[in-house]
Amino acid sequence: MAFDFEAEVAKLPDKPGVYLMHNAQDEIIYVGKALSLKKRVRQYFNGRYNEGIRKMQMIPLIAWFEYIVTDSELEALVLECNLIKEHRPKYNVLLRDDKTYPYIKVTLGEDFPRVFLSRKAAKDNAKYYGPFTSNTGVKDTIDVLQKLYHIRNCNRKLPERIGEERACLNYHMHQCDAPCQGFISKEEYAKNVEKAVYFLNGHYEDVLDELESKMYEASNAMEFEKAAEIRDLLSNVKEVTQKQKITTDLADQRDVIGLACSEFDAVVQLFFVRDGKLMGRDNFFMRIDKEDTPEVILSNFLKQFYGGTPFVPKEILLPFEPEDIEILAQYLEQKKGRKVHLITPQRGQKEKLLELAGKNAQIILDKDKEKEKREEGRTIGAARELAELIGIPQLQRMEAFDISNTSGVLSVGSMVVFENGKPKRTDYRKFRIKSVEGPNDYASMEEVLTRRFRHGLKEQEDMSQSSFTRFPDCIFMDGGLGQIHIAEEVLNNLGIDIPVCGMVKDDHHNTRGLLYKEREIPLDTAGPAFHLITRLQDEAHRFAITYHQSLRNANMTKSVLDDIEGIGPKRRRALMEAFETIDNIKTASLQALAEAPGMTLPAAEAVYSFFHKEA
């Protein structure tokens, strides 16, 4: 049934809530919040109300809408943040990159706690340190903790599974005391964890003094190798403590936000100030509309960024007041569990920090524009140039096909797709040739193209969506006239009108031009159109070869190992992982085969006997 907009708008309640706009394919294209759903949603369908160009483009695409009533505007804002993060609607102002910052997690709720990097700070029995601005710093810190206190980082369930598996490499490298083997008691291990937590809480000096003392003791005892190991560890600890400061709720926390906008893009520069020091910075790109005000852009950034990170500082310095500042302050306060100050300083050190963040944001935006121009010339510009050379109206979608086989065995076909001059890998498809025996590339290509376009016609008829539904503006064949004629014949038989272009190679097997309608079109080998064709051709070839190799490897493995009694898929896979090649399995001793994961002595004897009889 058609959606009755007039009737549904009339039913809207005069209450706060969130509304979701859907298109004809049932995709959510916009999420918004409102103090009054009735008043706000009605404005979209009132021709007198100016929603800006972007939303005016969206309105004709709305097939239906739904809404969720909340108890307050604050609840509506929280729900809006969650829905935008989940669905990333096309017409919302969005962060172009969804970054998360790492934490160090200590699983204190376990009998034998672990220390590892985590992207989320959940409400559980673990202790979290961070967030950090550097992945490398987190990994270095965890590495130092393992060397100092031998804390495990595996996911084995202890103490239930003690002794079930062998000790891992960390035990042999003296970076874990192997609680998985029962080599250390729960009480002794807990003492090590306590020392690690003490270190993470910022008490570095005691650790440095202790290591320095041990180093001199070893040196005086003429244990120079041990002294050198402690010296290296001491150096690592010093490097970590200088590079990575731990952030706690008691520290002086401040984020400084700078904003720079162009017509359709914005950049936010974020400075992280901890304990009065600038500990790091990051930048975020946002997709905007030219009617979006800086106040709206800043409001959307605050909602999406702080809605996606568990850490909120005590103070956020802003270049100006964002839209809905009061409700935003309530939201951040609720998320943090204590007061959050949104400040717009006008003078002093804080104002200078804001100015610096704004200048950095503008520099990054300018660089991004230049990068976009270069990228557009390499992709969209190259596709436009190709379309002009061939003489077709547009070249938004390109498809290329290739065949790969070894003397006609295991023939496969590849289909790669470029849109706007860039690979669209989600639309790539591979074909196992079914109807052709022997090395017949023409017949194989005919099968691939027939299957591809028959499938597409059926899906168009059924109104379904997949990579086959949309047809290309031009088909590119990796070959000469023969391949082109095969493609044209398939399209004629199916009643489809799509231009077909051949990619012509010289005597050295390098692309030299295009073949279209029996005419060779030369290409400037230094131009973007030539480089685009080369990328398309290489990608079609690579995709076909990779698929063929995977089938060939699987077939070779299957043909030998599957003939051995007692060797099923799991053991076959385990043997290949352990020995890597069939030749290594052939030459392996009985003991080595028996020690492979998942193998038993009878199974090892069967493998050993099979290959030695063959010999």
Secondary structure, 3 states (H helix, E strand, C coil): CCCCHHHHHHHCCCCCEEEEEECCCCCEEEEEEECCHHHHHHHHCCCCCCCCHHHHHHHHHCCEEEEEECCCHHHHHHHHHHHHHHHCCCCCCEECCCCCCCEEEECCCCCCCCEEEECCCCCCCCEEECCCCCHHHHHHHHHHHHHHHCCCCCCCCCCCCCCCCCCCHHHHCCCCCCHHHCCCCHHHHHHHHHHHHHHHCCCHHHHHHHHHHHHHHHHHCCCHHHHHHHHHHHHHHHHHHHHCCCCCCCCCEEEEEEEEECCCEEEEEEEEEECCEEEEEEEEEEECCCCCCHHHHHHHHHHHHHHHCCCCCCEEECCCCCCCHHHHHHHHHHHHCCCCEEECCCCHHHHHHHHHHHHHHHHHHHHHHHHHHHHHHHCHHHHHHHHHHHCCCCCCEEEEEEEEEECCEEEEEEEEEEECCEECHHHCEEEECCCCCCCCHHHHHHHHHHHHHHHHHHHHHHCCCCCCCCCCCEEEECCCHHHHHHHHHHHHHHCCCCCEEEEEECCCCCEEEEEECCEEEECCCCCHHHHHHHHHHHHHHHHHHHHHHHHHHHHHHHHHHCCCCCCCHHHHHHHHHHHCCHHHHHHCCHHHHHCCCCCCHHHHHHHHHHHHHHC
